[in-house]
Amino acid sequence: MAATQRHPLPRPVREIENLFIPLADGTRLAARLWLPQDAGQDPVPAILEYIPYRKRDFMRLRDEPIHRYYAGHGYAAVRVDLRGSGDSDGVLDDEYLPREQLDAIEVIAWLAAQPWCSGRVGMTGISWGGFNALQVAAHRPPALGAIITLCASDDRYSDDAHYMGGCLLNENQIWGTVLFGLNALPPDPALVGDRWRDQWMQRLQANKPFPAHWLRHQRRDAYWQQGSACEDFSRIRCPVYAIGGWADGYSNAVPRLLDGLDGPRKGLIGPWSHNFPHNGVPGPAIGYLQEALRWWDHWLKGIDTEIMDEPMLRVWMQEYAAPEPFLEESPGRWVAEQTWPSARISRRRWHLNGSAGLQNSPAAAVSLNLCSPQITGLGGGDWCGFGSEGEAPLDQRSDDGRSLVFDTAALDEDIEILGAPEVTLGLRSDRPVAMLAVRLNEIAADGSSTRVSFGILNLTHRHSHQHPEPLLPGETTTVTIGLNAIAHRFRAGHLIRLAISTAYWPMVWPAPEPVTIELDTAGSSLVLPLRPADPADDSLPAFAPAEAAESTSTHTHLAPASYRRSIERDLVSNEVVYRLINDGGDLGAAAMVRIEEIGLELGHKVERHFRIDENDPLSASTEISEQMLMRRDDWEIRVSARTRLFATREHFILRAWLAVHEGDDEVFTREWEERIERDLV
């Protein structure tokens, strides 16, 4: 992967380490500001990123190259800690609350009124910041001129880290434990003064084990509808640039936003994981910040950059790559569609014909039984990739062997798809609660199996995520399962495989009982969105090389980062453990790093253990721990947050532990046990 280039900035930049933005209720939000030195005489538009990930310390090294770049090209770049996070006042009760959105509206108005601001504001962010950019845009604050949303979703229930197809994702606990630990960190005394301890104690007393909080909403109720932009796309009128990556968990939102919005909009999907495209892994990375400037210049400065003359959707058309747990570069090419949905895309149907596999025409009906071992899915990789070692899907042959599989004959020619594949199945279940995982794979001549896309469905949600219904054992029902949108070219001579399983661990929590599905091939089919070749793809302008500003912070690595994953099987107990240990990782900190400018040392360690017996879904358990450290001279804060989830037939049981130390003194400790009824999950 090519390194990100650093070039001198065209305008000198002034940095304000911290300022407090006052809100109407007396709360102060902490902000870090970069702006051109002459902005007081020549006001510029502002670009806001508004997230809870601590501008001062844990995200400092990520923020500086991006926001200094914007400032050096004529913008006031502003990083704001949400209420209750970082150095801001208050407590953080949950993600994406209405209060968070209303605070942002006040922040935008404050920015627009500053003497160094032209009165125009853009909003951007990746993940949380991409979510709330959409949510705030729906409120239509007058000064908000455009947004860029990256690696985010318009649907908080169906397309976020909590549930997929009505099934509980273990990402709910992973992410919830991260937030649980982050929420226990204090503001920096060097910025907030003697108030820091009272603010910290207020946060600790209000903290909660978030995975249990979200487990109380197992269907698509009003909790999830709030903050889901898809509930009413018409509320968003400002221009939207939606960006994602095929290895990320949120790429489905890009085509859905292009389809749902009716104002100015663009979409871009690369091969990347949950990263900014100029740091994109798998590569190729692109000059994302130059592309963003074209967007901001057009909508916030009124400069015709011709960005809106280009196709509405541009994507990386992936090609076959042998399955590996880490992929540095994704083979493929850039393609584009002038509009989305595109009238050029056609639907091709393959019929499931028993031992004959996938065929163009239906054959005599066959009934096939399926009861997958609970360890099916060990080759699935992470639900959302961050570009880390070992996170990508493995060779699918082990999971294929625990599934029903249907193959095409060897392809006579290349086949390209762009969009969301769809599977229709006629089936019967012997249990009232069941789930299916459906994978679309490409099979090479050597038999290796690469996952192209997948979909999950809790069969009690077959008609509605809002009003699930138990299955009637033995009754025939027809279900349709949408797979994740993808752009992919299947190679001539390879096979297309559809694999179906009744388990997908450790990504998805299992049904309460082992389930046998009887699949009727009559009426069962796979539909792929075929994209014909377009000669115009060859003349698409190339993206510039990845570029960013130099960071003004210097840092010293005090301990090397390490990343370990393993799958272990106990042949006596028959338990399988998927284990991850990460010293460093998700928050941008190394295992131990010192930021010299603020004299602060940071540490972060993650451990995740997923256990299950292949024959017993009630043996499933997960344990996640987050350890975080902040240290300056003789001031040291250590946070240990841990959660454990297991289940009976009727309940989820989540236990949580929080221990917080200041130096050698334990200043806060609490344990929770939450018992939550299973709601057809």
N, C-alpha and C positions, 0 to 999 in steps of 0.2 A: 504494500500500500504506500502510495506516494506521501511524503511528509507535507504538512500544511505550510505554505509559504508565508513569510513575514516580510512586509514591505514598509518603507516609511509612509506615514499617513500624510495626506495632502493638507490637513489643517492641524495646528497644534491643539492638544487636548488638555483641559483642566479637569482634575478629579476632585470630587468632594467625598471623602471617606464615609461620612454619615451626616444626614440631615433628617429632621423629624417633620413629617407631613401631618398637620393637625386635622382631625375629623370633627364633625359637628358635636359628637357626644363627649368630646374631651380626650378621646384616644389619640395617641401619636403612633404613626407607622414609620418605621425606620427605613431609610432609603439610601442607596449609594448612587452617585451621579457622575456621569462623564459628559462633558460638553465642550464644543469648540471654545477656545480661549476668548474669541471675539464675539461670542453669542450675545453678550450684553449689548453690543452695538449692532449686531446683525442677527436678530432672533431666528431660531431654527425650530423645526418640528421636533416633538418628543416621541421616543419609542419606549414603551413601558413593558417590563417583564415583572410579573406579580405572583410570587410563589412562596412556599413556606420553608425553603431549603437553605436558609441562613446565608445571606449575602456576605457576611463578615468573615466567615471562616470556611465551612465545609464546601461551599460552592465558589469560593473566591477565585481559584485558579481556573475554573471553567468559565466564569463570567467575564474576566478581564479581556481576553482576546476578542470576544464578540462585541462587548459594549464599547470598548475603546475604538474598535473598528468603525462602529456606527458614528461615534462622536468625531472621529477623524475625517469622516466623510460628510459632516454637516448636520448632525442630529444630536439632540440631547438624549442620551441613553440613561434610563432610570431602572434600577433594580430595587424592588420594594419587598420587604418581608411582610407576609400576611399578619393580620391581627393575631397575637398570641404566639408568633414564631420569631426566631432570631432575636433582634433587638427591639421589636415592636411591643407595644403595650397589649394587655388583655390575655385571653386564653383562646386556643384553637380547639373548638369543640368537634369538628368534623370537616370532611372535604366538601367543597362546592356549596356551602350554605348560602342562603339569600343574603345574610349579613356580609359575607365575603364579597358578593357582587355589588352590593350597595356601597361598601367601602371603596371599591374600585372606581365607581362612578364619581365619588368625591375626589379621589386621587387624580382622575383624568381632568376634572374641572380645575383642581389646584394647579396641575401642570400647565394647562392651557393659559392660566392667568399669570404665569411667571414672566418677568421682563425678558428673560432669555428664550422664551418660547414664542413661536409664531402664532400660536393658538390652535395648531393642528397636532393631533396625537395619533400614533399608531400603537397597537398592542400586539405582543407576540409572546410565544413561549412554547416549550416542548413539554409534553406530558401534562402535568397539572396546569402549567401556564397556557398550554394549548386548549385545554378544557375551558378554563375561565375566560380566555379571549372570546370564545364562542358565546359563552353565557353572558358576558358583559355586552357584547355586540347586540344581543337580543334586547337589551334595555335601551339601545339607541342613544347613548350619551352624545350631546351635540358636537363635541370636539373630536370624537373618535372618527378618524377618516378612513381607516383600513386596518385589517388584522392579517397576521400570518399565524396559522395554527399548525403545529408540528406534532406528530406522534400522539394524537389525542382523538377523542371520540365525541360524537354528537348524541350517543345513546349510553347512559350511565348503567343501565341494566344489561342489555343484550350484548354490549361491546366494550366492556371494561374489565378490570382485573378481578371482579367478584364472581360473576356467573357467565357461563357460555351455553347457549341453547337451553337455559333453565337448569343446568348442572352447576354445582358448586366447584369453582376453581380453587386449587390449593394456593394460587396466587393471592386469594383473599387473605389468607393467613400470612403469607410472606410479606406482602405489602403492608398489611395492617400492623405487623410487628415492627416493621421499619418506622412507621408513623408513631407507633406507641413509644419507641425509644427516642426518636427525634423530639417528640413532644415533652420529654423530660429534661431537655438541655436548657441551661439558663441563658439569659441575655449576657452580654459581655460587660463586666463592671467598668471596663475602660471607657465605655460609651455611655452607659446609663447611670453610672455613679452608684451611690449607696442604695438606691432603690432596687438594685438587681436581685437581692435576696428575697425581698417581699414579692417581687414579680415571679421569681422562680418558684417559691412555695405555692403561690396561687396556681401556677401551671401544674405543679405536681399534684395538688389536691384535686384538680379538675380532670386529670388525665384518665384515660379509660382504655381497656383492651379493645381496639377497634375491630378486630375480626369478629368478636361476638356481637358488637353493635350492628355490623352489616349482615350477620347471620340471622338477625331478627326480621330481615326483609328478603325472603327467599323467592318471592314472586315479584312481578313488575308492578309495584304499588306506587302510591303518590310520592313516597320517599325517593324513588329512582326517577320518576317523571320530572320532578323538580330538578332543574339544571341540565336536562336532556334537550339539546337544541332541536332534535328531530321532532319533538312534540309540536312545534310550530315554526317551520323554517321561515315563514313569511315575516317573522319578527326581526330577522337579520337583514338589514338593508345595506350596510357598508360592504365594500369589496372584501372578499375572502380569498386568501391563498392557502390551500390545504395541502400539507406535505406529509409523506409517510415513507415507510420502508417495508419491503416484503418480509423481512426477518423480524419485524416489530409486531407487537400484538394489536396494533390499531390501524392497519392499512385499509380495512374495510370502510372506514369513515370517509376516505377521500372520494371514491366514486359516489358514495351516498350523498355527500354534501353537494357535489356537482349536479347531481340529479335533483336534489330537493330545493336548493337555493335558486332564486330567479334574478338576483342581482349580479354585478360583475364578480367573476370567480375564475380561479385557475386551480389545477391539481398537478401534483408531481409525486411520483412514487419511484424510489430507487431500490436497489437491492439491500438497503441498510437495515440494521437493527435499531434499537431505541437510542438513536444518536442524532446530533445535528449532521446534515449531509456533508459538511466540510470535514467532519471527523468520521465519515461513514464507514462502517464495518458490517458486513462484507463490502469491499469496494466494488466499483470505483467511487471514491469520494469526488465531490464536485466543488466548484466555487460557489457555495451556497450564499455566502455573505454578499458577493457581487450580484447574485440573482435577487436577493432580498433588497439590496439598494435600488435595483431597477424598479421593484414593486413600490418601495417607499417613495422614490423620486417621482414616480408617475402619480401616485394618489395623494401624497402629502405635500409635494412641491409643484405639482402641475407640469412636470417635465415629460415630454413625450419620449419615453424610452422604447417604444414599440413593443412593450411586453404584452400588451393586450391584443396585438395583431397576430400573435403566435397561437398555436393550438391550445385548446382549453385543457387537455390532459396529456401529460408526457410521462411515460413509464419505462422502466428497465425491463425489456423482454428477456427473461432468464432462459438459459439453455442448460442442458443436462450437466450436472457436476456429480462425480462419484461421492457418495455419502461420507462425510467426515464430521467429527464433533466440533470442528472449527474451520470456517471457510474465510480466508483472507480476501479473496477476490471472487466475485460471482461472474461466470461467463455470460455473455449476452450482448445486447445492443439497445440503444434508445429508440423508441418508437413513439408515435403520437396520434391522437385523434382530435379532429377539429372541434368536435362537441362531444358531450357525454350526457346521457347515453348516446352511443354511436349507432347510426343506422347501418353501418358497415358490418357490425357483429351479427352473425347468424348462430342459430342453435342446432347442434347436431346431437341426436339421441342414439345411445347404445342400449341394447336390451340385455338384461341379466338372464343368461340361458344355461343355468346349472353348470355342468362340467364343460360345456362349450364356451363358457366365459362371456365376454362382451361382444355382441354381434349387432349388425345393422337391423336385422329383422327378428321379431320374437319367434321363439320355438315352443315346443310343448312344455306345459307348465311342470315345474318341479318344486317340491317342498324340501327345504334344507334346514336342519337344526343347528343352532349356535349357542354355546355357553362358554364364553372366553374365560381363561384363567384370570384372576384378579391382577396379575402382574403384567397383563397386556398393556402396552404403552411405555414400557421402560426405555424404548428407543425413540420416544417422542420429543425429547429435548425440552427446553423451557417454553412456557406459553409466550413469553415476551423476551426476546434476546436483547442483550446489552453490548454485544460484541466481545463477550468473555469466552475464555477457553472452555470447551466441553459443552456448550449450551445448545448447539445445533442438533437437529434430528440425526440419529444414527442410521446405519443400514437397517431398513425396515423388515428384513427377512425374518427376524425373530418374532416381531409383532405380527407379520403376515401369517406366520405359522400358527398363531393363536386366533386367527380370524377366518371368516369366509372371504375368499378372494375370487375375483372375476377378471380375467385378462382378455385383451384383444389379441388378435394375431399380430405378428410382426408388422409394423407399419410400413406401407409401401412408399410413403413420402413424409416429410416433416409436417407436423400439425402444430399450429400456433393458437393459443387461447388467450383471451383477455376478458376478465370479468369473473363472476362467481359461478362455479359449477354447481349443479343441483342434482340430488339423488332422490328418487321416489321409490318407496318400498311398500309392498303389501306384506303384513306380518301378523303373527299372534304371539302373545307373551303368556308365560305361565305364572307371572307375578304382577301385582297391581302397579308396582313402581319399577321402572327399567330405564336404561339409557343406551344409546348407540353412539359409537364413534365411527366415522366414515373417513377413510383416507384415500387420496388420489395419488398414485405413485407412478414413477417411470422405471421400467425394468430394463437394465442393460443386457448386452449379450452374455456377460459373465454371470447373470442372475442377480446382481446387486440391485437393491430396491431403494430409490430415492423418493422421499416424500415431497410432493409438489404442493398439495393443499390438504386441508382436513376440515371437518365439521363435527359438531357434537349436538345431540338432542336428548333432553330428558323427555321420554315418551309421554309422560303425564302433561307435558306442555305442547303436545302435538297440535292443538287447536289454538292455544292462547298462552302467553306468558303471564297474563294477568289473572286468568281463571283456569288453573290446571285441573285436570280430571284424572282420577286413577284409571288404569287399564282394567278391562274386564277379562280375566284370564280365559284364554281360549277363543276370544272374540277377534275376528279379523278386522284390522284397521289399516288404513293407508296413511303413510307419513311422508312428508317432504323435508329433506335436510339440505339446507344451504351450506356450501363449503366457503371457506375464506376466498375472497377475490384474489386473483393471481394473473400475472402475465408469464407465460411459459411456452417454450417451443419443445415439443416432443420430437425426438430424433428418429428419422427413418431407420428401420431395422430394430428399434426398441419396441417394447410393449407398453400399453397403458393398463394399469391395474387399479381396480376398486377393491378396497379391503374394508370389511365391516366387523366390528367387535362390540361386545357388551360391556367392556371395561376399557379405561384409558388412564391408568395410574402411572406416575404420581401427579399428572396434570389435573385430573378430575376425581372428585370424591366418588366412591362407588355407591351403587344402589344398596339398600339395606339387606337384601338377600341375593344369593346367586340366582341368576335369571337365565332361562332358556327361551330363545326366540326361534319361532318357526317362520322362516322366510318363504313366501310364495314368489317364484320368479315371474309368474304371469303378472304383467302390469308393473314390474319393477324395472327401473331404468336409470341410466346416467345421462345427463345432458351437459355438454360442454359448450362454452361460448367461443365459437371459432372466429378468429380474426384473419381476414385475407391479407396477403402482402400488400404493402403500399409503397410504391417507388418514392413517394415524398419523404419517407423516413431517411433516405440516403442524403437528403439535403438539409436535415435539421441542423441548426447552428450548434456547434460544440459548446458545452459548458466550459467556463474558464477553470483553470486549476484551483484547487483548494487554497484559500488565503485567509489570514486573520491578522490581528494586531499583535504586537509584542505585549506580553504581560509585564506590568510594572512591579509585580511582587516576585520576590525571590524565595525559594523554598529549598529545604534540605531534607532528603529522605533519611530518616533515622533507623528504619528497619525495613527490609525488603517486603514487598507484597507477595503473597502466594495464593494460588487458586487450585483447590483439589476437589475432584469429584470421583465417586466410586459407586459401584453397584455390588453389594455383598449378599451372598446367600448362605444361610445356616442350614446345612443338610440334616440336622437333627430336628430343629423346630420348624423347618420349612419356611422360615421368615426371610423375606428379602428386604434389604435396606438400601435405599438410594440416599447417598450422603454428599453434602457439599460443605466445604469449609473455605471461607474467603476472608483473608486478611487484607482488607482494602475494599475496592469495588464500587457499589452502586451510587454512593454519594460523592464520588470524585476525590475521596481521600485515599492516600496510600496506607499501608499497614501502620506506619508512623511517620508523620511529616511535620516539619516546623516551618511556619510562615514567618520569615524574618521580620518583615515590616511591622507586624503586630505582636511579635514575640510569643506566638501561640503555637503549641504543639497539639496535633490532632491524631487520634487513633480510631480505628474502626475494625471490628471483627464480626463475621457472620458465620453461624453454623445452622445447617438445615438437615433434618433427618426425616425420611419418609419410610414408614414400615408397613408391611402387609404380608399376610399369608396368601398364597395363590388360590387357596380354596375357600377363604373366609373373608367376605367384605367387612365384617364387624371387627376384624383384626386391624383394620387400617388405623394408623395414628401418625401424626406429624408433630415435630417439635422444632421450633424456630427460636434462635437466640440472636440478639443484637447487642454488642458491647461497644460503647463509644467513650472516648476520652478527650478531655480538653485540659491543657496544662500551660500555665505561664508562671515562671519563677516558683514561688511556694503555693500558688493557687492551683488546685487540681480538682477536676470534676470527673467522676466515673459513673456511667449509667449502664445498668444491665437489665435488659428487657427480654422476657422469655414467655413463649406461649406453647401450649400443647393442646391438640385437638384429637378427640376420638369420638365414637358414637355407639349408641345402641340402636335397636330397630326403630325406636320412637324418638330419640333425642340426640342432639349434638351436645357434647360436653367440652367446653373450652376452659382450660386453666391458664392463668397468667400470673406472672411474678414481675415485680419491678423493685429493683434495689438501686439506690442512688447514694454515692459517697462524695463528700467534700474532704479531700485529703484522706486521712485514716478514719474519719467519722462517718458512720452511716446516718444520713440526715433524713432519709425517707425509705420506707419499705411497705409494700402492700401485696397481698395475694387476692386473686379473684377466682371464683368458680362459677361459670355461667352454664346453665342447663336450658337448652333451647329446643323446643319441639321441632321435629322434622316435618316440613310442609311439602310432602310428596317429592322429596329430594333424596 
